[in-house]
Amino acid sequence: MTSTLQSASPTEAVKRPGRWLALAVLVLAVLLVAVDATVLGLATPYISEDLSPTGTQLLWIGDVYSFVIAGLLVSMGSLGDRIGRKRILLVGATAFGAISVLNAYATTPELMIAARALLGVAGATLMPATLALIRNLFHDPRERSLAVGIWGATASAGTAVGPITGGFLLEHFWWGSVFLINLPLMVVLVLVGIRTLPESRNPNPGPWDLPSVVLSLVGMVATVYAVKEAASHGFTWQTAAAGVLGPASLYGFVRRQLVLPKPLLDMRLFGNRGFGGAVLADLLTVFGLSGLVFFLSQYLQLVQGRGPLEAGLAELPAAIGAVAAGLIAGRAARRFSVRAVVSGGLAAVGLALAALTVIDQSTGYPLLGAALLVVGIGAGFSFTVTADVILSSVPKEEAGAASAVSETAYELGAALGIALLGSIVTGVYRGFAGPAETPGAAHESLGGAVEAAAGMPAQTSGAMLDAARSAFVDGLALAAGAGAAVLLAAAAAAWFMLRTQRLDSRP
């Protein structure tokens, strides 16, 4: 069926005064989340040294945030539609800042995992609310495309601000300081947002269905847990139980939404090929990228010996490319086509990841920098246009739930990418053949090997580190190849599913 986006009514075309200042507050919330997500990668070697997590615990620290946020996004987006998107955004931002302090002062791996999970609860309130408020602030399609581009560009800028700021802090303070940078952003967001953001909600939302909330959370968390554990440790009875519970809960969630008069998520949205195609493209893109991105900072620091600030600067081309592409993506999609821009962007990312399959310990920065720049440009085009498609495909009353679907695709893709592609890296790494004196902790993570080498004779430690780094790079190259295959498949799927999609230009 044709998925051309419908134009807004004449009354909606009125341009709200102060909408650009309100947008500045919304993108600050996006920056808050993006900075937190990126600094974790830089801090991982320091967390490994200080808290001594096992390889499995390290993966949980990296992906439990995504597990929880993926399970709650739809529920929180729907809650924002009911109680007010401004209200849930400001409450979530306050909680996000407070829980960041708990992350900063975690003293054990278990406490760090719990703190990241709580941060996921708070983070689930932020992203859907920001996109939903953009949908209600900007009724002119061209202005909305620009606003979504700025929103996406800010998220990309956060991926640059996070590593650079985090790198500076890690060179001068302890690793917990990277989480405390959330506090000033949170304070500004709340104080300015109270005065500038308009409240919006669904005027006839129906009750917030608690069984649906539970089914969504259990289904998402159990499904991703089963995938992660099966990839890491093979099939056990716990994995099998989670593998049954998760899909069964998600099936129950879908069935319940189809019979509720006012569901948390209108499943008929997926009957729109453009909406479904955009969501699938987002999920596969983040899946293909996230496992590689999670380990890239470790490669730059622990393999190539760069300092944290230098490693942060090394990742800057990806953010620059994404910002530039995001700002012109809407115009490009109108001049060419939605599917050409999305599919072309995804194919570019896939080819860039394929180029990274040839990296070794001494790979020069020109190859890394060029690949990251192409990744940023491709992702900037794709993510911005798919977000515009998703927002424009629904009535403004359902913007929160629809935005949550988009964000759920991001977070689920990130969790699965870290679980599966990250498990490829971990699995290859654990099999390295070091000297006979190699301690068991060195096989858990590359950070553990670096720490163990400090207490070993120079000759033995050198041989162990060389073997460990070589195995880590082999795993990283294999994960990059798998990510490239996923991205190229996503490009083909987007070309088919978005073939009739258009962005409307009429207010």
C-alpha positions in Angstrom: 0.0 0.0 0.0 1.1 3.6 -0.5 2.6 5.1 2.6 2.6 8.7 1.6 2.5 10.8 4.8 -0.7 12.7 5.4 -0.6 16.4 5.8 -1.7 18.1 9.0 -4.9 20.0 9.4 -4.9 23.8 8.8 -5.2 24.5 12.5 -2.2 22.3 13.2 -0.1 24.3 10.7 0.0 27.3 13.1 3.6 27.7 14.2 3.9 27.8 17.9 6.0 30.8 19.3 9.1 29.7 21.2 9.2 26.3 19.5 12.9 26.5 18.7 13.8 27.4 22.3 11.7 24.5 23.5 13.6 22.3 21.0 16.9 23.4 22.6 15.7 22.0 25.9 14.6 18.7 24.3 18.0 18.2 22.6 19.7 18.8 25.9 17.8 15.7 27.2 19.1 13.8 24.2 22.6 15.0 24.9 22.2 13.8 28.5 21.5 10.2 27.3 24.1 10.2 24.5 26.9 11.4 26.7 26.1 8.7 29.3 26.1 6.0 26.7 29.4 6.9 25.1 31.5 7.6 28.2 30.9 4.1 29.5 33.0 2.6 26.7 36.0 4.9 27.6 35.6 4.1 31.3 35.3 0.3 30.8 39.1 -0.4 31.1 39.2 1.6 34.4 36.1 -0.1 35.7 37.7 -3.4 34.8 40.8 -2.5 36.8 39.1 -1.1 39.8 36.0 -3.4 40.2 37.6 -6.6 38.7 34.4 -7.8 37.0 34.4 -11.1 35.1 33.9 -11.0 31.3 30.2 -11.8 31.8 29.8 -9.1 34.4 31.5 -6.6 32.1 29.0 -7.4 29.3 26.2 -6.9 31.8 27.6 -3.5 32.8 27.6 -2.6 29.1 24.1 -3.9 28.2 21.9 -4.0 31.2 20.9 -0.4 30.7 19.7 -1.3 27.2 17.9 -4.4 28.5 15.8 -2.3 31.0 15.3 0.7 28.8 14.1 -1.6 25.9 11.6 -3.3 28.2 10.1 0.0 29.5 10.2 2.4 26.5 6.8 1.5 25.2 5.2 1.7 28.6 6.9 5.0 29.5 6.0 6.5 26.1 2.4 5.5 26.6 2.5 6.8 30.2 3.7 10.2 28.8 0.8 10.3 26.4 -1.5 9.9 29.4 0.0 12.0 32.2 1.8 14.6 30.1 5.1 14.4 28.1 6.6 17.5 29.8 5.9 16.0 33.2 7.4 12.6 32.6 10.5 14.2 30.8 11.3 16.5 33.8 10.7 13.8 36.4 12.9 11.3 34.3 15.7 13.9 33.9 15.8 14.5 37.7 16.0 10.8 38.4 18.6 10.3 35.7 20.9 12.8 37.3 20.4 11.4 40.8 21.1 7.8 39.7 24.2 8.9 37.8 25.7 9.6 41.2 25.0 6.0 42.2 26.8 4.9 39.1 29.8 7.1 39.9 30.3 5.7 43.4 29.6 2.0 42.7 32.1 -0.2 44.6 31.4 -3.7 43.3 30.4 -5.1 39.8 27.0 -6.1 41.2 26.3 -2.6 42.4 27.4 -1.2 39.1 25.1 -3.5 37.2 22.2 -2.5 39.5 23.0 1.2 39.1 23.0 0.8 35.3 19.6 -1.0 35.5 18.1 1.9 37.5 19.5 4.4 35.0 17.7 2.5 32.4 14.4 3.0 34.2 15.0 6.8 34.2 16.3 6.8 30.7 13.2 5.1 29.4 11.2 8.3 30.2 13.4 10.7 28.2 13.8 9.7 24.6 10.1 9.0 23.7 9.1 12.2 25.4 11.6 14.3 23.4 10.4 13.0 20.1 6.7 13.1 21.0 7.1 16.8 22.0 8.8 17.6 18.7 5.8 16.0 16.9 3.5 18.3 18.9 5.7 21.4 18.6 6.3 21.3 14.8 3.3 20.8 12.5 5.0 22.0 9.3 6.6 18.9 7.7 9.8 20.7 6.6 10.3 22.4 10.0 9.7 19.0 11.7 12.3 17.4 9.4 14.8 20.0 10.4 13.9 19.7 14.1 14.3 15.9 13.9 17.6 16.4 12.2 18.8 18.7 15.0 17.6 16.1 17.5 19.6 13.4 15.8 22.6 15.6 15.2 22.6 16.4 19.0 22.6 12.7 19.8 25.5 12.3 17.4 27.3 15.3 18.9 26.9 13.6 22.3 28.9 10.7 21.0 31.7 13.1 20.4 31.3 15.3 23.5 31.1 12.2 25.7 34.4 10.6 24.7 36.3 13.9 24.6 34.9 15.1 28.0 35.2 11.7 29.4 38.8 11.3 28.2 39.8 14.6 29.8 38.1 13.5 33.1 39.7 10.1 33.0 43.1 11.6 32.6 42.7 13.8 35.7 40.1 12.1 38.0 38.8 8.7 38.8 36.4 6.8 36.5 33.3 7.8 38.4 33.7 11.4 37.4 32.4 10.5 33.8 29.0 9.9 35.2 28.9 13.1 37.3 28.9 15.2 34.1 25.2 14.4 33.8 24.4 16.6 36.8 24.9 20.1 35.4 23.0 19.1 32.2 20.2 17.7 34.3 19.9 20.9 36.4 19.8 23.2 33.3 17.3 20.9 31.5 14.9 20.9 34.5 15.1 24.6 35.3 14.8 25.8 31.7 12.3 23.1 30.7 9.8 24.1 33.4 9.5 27.5 31.8 9.7 26.8 28.1 8.2 23.4 27.4 4.5 23.2 26.6 2.6 20.3 28.2 0.9 17.9 25.8 -1.0 14.6 26.3 -3.6 12.5 24.7 -7.0 14.0 25.6 -8.7 10.6 25.6 -6.0 8.1 26.4 -7.8 5.4 28.4 -6.2 3.7 31.5 -2.6 2.7 31.7 -2.8 -1.0 31.6 -0.4 -2.5 34.2 -0.6 -6.1 32.9 0.6 -4.8 29.5 3.5 -3.0 31.3 4.6 -6.2 33.0 4.3 -8.3 29.8 6.4 -5.8 27.9 9.1 -5.6 30.5 9.3 -9.4 31.1 9.2 -10.2 27.4 11.9 -7.8 26.4 14.3 -8.5 29.3 13.8 -12.3 29.1 14.2 -12.5 25.4 17.4 -10.5 25.3 18.8 -12.3 28.3 18.2 -15.7 26.6 20.0 -14.5 23.4 22.9 -13.1 25.4 23.4 -16.2 27.6 23.1 -18.6 24.7 25.7 -16.7 22.8 28.1 -16.5 25.8 27.7 -19.8 27.5 25.5 -22.1 25.3 22.1 -23.5 26.2 21.3 -24.2 29.9 18.0 -24.7 31.6 18.0 -21.0 32.7 18.6 -19.9 29.1 15.9 -22.2 27.8 13.4 -21.0 30.4 14.1 -17.3 29.5 13.9 -18.2 25.8 10.4 -19.5 26.4 9.2 -16.9 28.9 10.3 -13.9 26.8 8.6 -14.7 23.4 5.5 -16.0 25.3 5.3 -12.7 27.2 5.7 -10.6 24.0 3.0 -12.7 22.3 0.7 -12.1 25.3 1.5 -8.4 25.1 0.6 -8.2 21.4 -2.6 -10.2 21.9 -3.7 -8.0 24.8 -3.1 -4.8 22.7 -5.3 -6.1 20.0 -8.3 -6.5 22.4 -7.9 -3.5 24.6 -10.1 -0.5 23.6 -7.2 1.9 24.5 -4.0 -0.1 24.1 -0.6 1.0 25.3 0.6 0.5 21.7 -1.6 0.4 18.7 -0.4 -2.7 16.8 -2.1 -1.5 13.6 0.8 0.9 13.2 2.9 -2.0 11.9 0.4 -2.5 9.1 1.9 0.7 7.6 4.8 -0.6 5.5 6.8 2.6 5.9 6.4 2.6 9.7 7.4 -1.1 10.0 10.3 -0.7 7.5 11.7 2.3 9.4 11.5 0.4 12.7 13.2 -2.6 11.2 16.0 -0.5 9.6 16.7 1.2 13.0 16.9 -2.1 14.8 19.2 -3.8 12.3 21.4 -0.8 12.0 22.0 -0.4 15.8 22.5 -4.2 16.0 25.2 -4.1 13.4 27.0 -1.2 15.0 26.7 -1.5 18.7 28.9 -4.5 19.4 31.7 -2.9 17.4 31.3 0.5 19.0 31.3 -1.0 22.5 34.7 -2.6 22.0 36.3 0.1 19.8 37.4 2.3 22.8 39.1 -0.7 24.3 40.9 -1.3 21.0 42.1 2.3 20.9 43.3 2.3 24.5 44.3 -1.3 25.4 45.6 -2.4 22.0 47.0 0.7 20.4 48.0 2.4 23.7 46.2 5.7 23.3 45.2 7.7 26.3 41.5 8.2 27.0 41.4 11.7 25.6 43.2 10.7 22.5 40.8 7.8 22.1 37.8 10.1 22.4 39.2 12.4 19.8 39.9 9.5 17.5 36.2 8.7 17.5 35.2 12.3 16.5 34.8 11.7 12.7 31.8 9.5 13.3 30.0 12.3 15.2 31.0 14.9 12.7 29.6 12.8 9.8 26.4 12.1 11.6 25.8 15.8 12.5 26.4 17.0 9.0 24.2 14.2 7.4 21.4 14.6 10.0 20.9 18.3 9.2 20.4 17.7 5.5 18.7 14.3 5.6 15.2 15.6 5.3 16.0 17.7 2.3 17.8 14.9 0.6 14.9 12.5 1.2 12.5 14.9 -0.5 14.8 15.6 -3.5 15.6 11.9 -4.1 13.5 9.4 -2.1 13.1 8.1 1.4 14.3 4.6 0.4 17.3 5.9 -1.6 18.6 8.0 1.4 17.9 5.2 4.0 19.2 2.3 1.9 22.2 4.3 0.7 23.1 5.3 4.3 22.9 1.7 5.5 24.9 0.4 2.7 27.6 3.0 3.3 27.8 1.9 7.0 28.0 -1.7 6.0 30.9 -1.1 3.6 32.7 0.9 6.2 32.4 -1.9 8.7 33.6 -4.4 6.1 36.8 -2.2 5.7 37.4 -2.7 9.4 37.7 -6.5 9.0 41.4 -5.9 8.0 42.5 -4.1 11.1 45.4 -5.4 13.2 47.3 -4.1 16.2 49.2 -1.5 14.2 46.4 -0.3 11.8 47.0 3.4 11.0 44.5 6.1 11.9 43.7 7.1 8.3 41.8 3.8 7.7 40.1 4.0 11.1 39.2 7.7 10.8 37.8 7.3 7.2 35.7 4.3 8.2 34.3 6.1 11.2 33.5 9.2 9.1 31.5 7.0 6.6 29.8 5.3 9.4 28.7 8.6 10.9 27.4 10.0 7.5 25.5 6.8 6.7 23.9 6.5 10.1 23.0 10.2 10.2 21.1 10.0 6.9 19.3 6.8 7.9 18.4 7.5 11.5 17.1 11.0 10.8 14.8 10.0 7.9 13.4 6.9 9.7 12.6 9.0 12.8 10.8 11.5 10.6 8.8 8.7 8.9 7.9 7.1 12.3 6.8 10.4 13.8 4.8 11.5 10.7 2.9 8.2 10.4 0.8 8.6 13.5 -1.7 11.1 15.0 0.0 13.5 17.4 -2.1 12.0 20.2 -0.1 8.8 19.9 3.3 10.4 19.3 4.7 9.1 22.6 3.9 5.5 22.0 5.2 5.7 18.4 8.4 7.4 19.5 8.8 4.7 22.1 8.7 2.0 19.3 11.5 3.8 17.5 13.6 4.0 20.7 12.8 0.4 21.5 14.3 -0.6 18.2 17.4 1.4 19.0 17.8 -0.1 22.5 16.9 -3.7 21.6 19.3 -3.5 18.7 22.0 -2.2 21.0 21.4 -4.9 23.6 21.3 -7.7 21.0 24.4 -6.3 19.2 26.4 -6.1 22.4 25.2 -9.6 23.4 25.8 -11.3 20.1 28.6 -9.4 18.4 30.2 -8.7 21.8 30.1 -12.4 22.6 32.0 -13.0 19.3 34.8 -10.8 20.5 34.7 -12.3 24.0 34.6 -15.9 22.7 37.6 -15.4 20.3 39.5 -13.5 23.0 39.1 -16.2 25.7 40.7 -18.8 23.5 44.1 -17.0 23.2 47.1 -19.1 23.9 49.4 -17.3 26.3 52.4 -18.4 28.4 51.9 -21.2 30.9 52.0 -18.6 33.7 49.0 -16.7 32.3 46.5 -16.2 35.2 42.8 -17.1 34.6 41.7 -13.5 35.1 43.6 -12.6 31.9 41.2 -14.7 29.9 38.2 -12.9 31.2 38.8 -9.5 29.5 41.6 -7.6 27.9 41.5 -5.1 30.8 42.1 -8.1 33.1 45.1 -9.1 31.1 46.6 -5.6 31.3 46.1 -5.6 35.0 47.5 -9.1 35.5 50.6 -8.1 33.4 51.6 -5.5 35.9 52.5 -8.2 38.5 54.3 -10.5 36.1 58.0 -10.6 34.9 58.5 -8.4 31.9 59.3 -11.2 29.4 56.3 -13.2 30.4 53.9 -10.3 30.6 55.0 -9.1 27.1 54.3 -12.4 25.5 50.9 -12.7 27.3 49.8 -9.2 26.3 50.8 -9.7 22.7 48.8 -12.9 22.5 45.8 -11.3 24.3 45.8 -8.2 22.0 46.1 -10.3 18.9 43.1 -12.5 19.9 41.1 -9.3 20.8 41.7 -7.8 17.4 40.8 -11.1 15.7 37.5 -11.1 17.5 36.9 -7.4 16.7 37.5 -8.0 13.0 35.2 -11.0 13.0 32.5 -8.9 14.7 33.0 -6.1 12.2 32.4 -8.6 9.4 29.2 -9.8 11.0 28.0 -6.3 11.5 28.7 -5.4 7.9 26.6 -8.4 6.7 23.7 -7.2 8.9 23.9 -3.6 7.6 24.0 -4.7 4.0 20.9 -6.9 4.6 19.2 -4.0 6.3 19.9 -1.8 3.3 18.2 -4.3 1.0 15.2 -4.7 3.4 14.8 -0.9 3.5 14.9 -0.6 -0.3 12.0 -3.0 -0.5 9.9 -1.9 2.5 10.2 1.9 1.9 9.8 1.9 -1.9 6.5 3.9 -1.8 7.3 6.1 1.2 7.4 9.9 0.8 7.9 12.8 3.1 5.2 15.4 2.7 6.2 19.0 2.1 2.8 20.6 2.7 1.9 22.2 6.0 
